[in-house]
Amino acid sequence: MASDRLFRALARPQMVAGVTYPFFVLNGIVAAELFLIFKSIFALLPPLLIHALGYAAHLRDPHIMAVWLTRLRRVPRVPNRSLWGANVYRP
């Protein structure tokens, strides 16, 4: 079943340079902090890599940031969180 192009265009979040606006702003903050800490133009390379990874993820699903943030908020803490340092669960 083909999706309606108009619906997809209206349901798509605001995008800047192929990623959502919140991702773009967060990446800009990371780039600025790295540049201020290291005082080198080479400190801008990691944010370029982060942007490329975000671009690839947003190509597949433009709502990936919203899904990820909702998952972080809604997934309860598990008992072995202190052992692994993160929420480890079975999918």
N, C-alpha and C positions, 0 to 999 in steps of 0.2 A: 504494500500500500504506500503510495507516494504522499508525502506531507505537503501541505499548502505552503507555498513560498512566502506569502504575505504573513501568515501566522508565525512562521519561523522568524521572519524579520522583526515582527512586533514583539515576540517573546524573547528575543535575544537581548542579553544585558549590554550596557554601554561598553564599547570596546575602544581601546587605544593601542595602536601598534600590534594588533592581533591578540591582546590579552584584555581581561576585564579591568575596569578602572581601579578598583581596590588593589588588585595584584600589581598594576603599574605603579601606583602610589607607594605601596609597600616596597617594591623593588627599587624605586627612586630613593626612598629613605635609607635602604641598605647601601645603595651606591654612594649616597652623600656621606654616610657614616664611615664607610671604608675609605673614601677619599680623604676625609678629615683626619682619620686616625693615621693612615700610612703616608699621606701627602705625596702620592705618586699617581700618575695617570694609569699605571698598571693595576691599581686597585679597582678600576672600573671593569676589569675582565670578568671577575666572578658574577657581578650583576648581569653582564651580557649572557653568560652561560645560564643563569637563573631565568632570564627572560626567554632564552631559546627553549628551555625545558617547559616553561609556562606556556609558550606559544604552541608547542607540540601537544600539550595537554588540552589547551583550549580549542585546538582544531578538532579533537575528538568530541568534546562536550564543552560548550561555552559556559555552562553553569558549574564547572568543576570546583571553583572556589567556594561557591555557596554550599555545594554538597559537602565539601571537606570541612568547612566551618560548622555546619549543622551537625556533622558526624562527631566533631570534637566536642561540641556542646552536649550532645545527647547520649553518647556512649558512656555508660557508668564506669567508674573506676573498678578495676578487678583486684582480687586479693594478691595476685603476684606482681602488681605494679612496682613494688619496691625492689623485687628481684631483677626484673628486666628493664626497669627505668622507663617503661611506657605501658600503655594499655595493650596487652596481648590477649587476644581472644580468638575463638574459632569462628571462621566466616560461615 
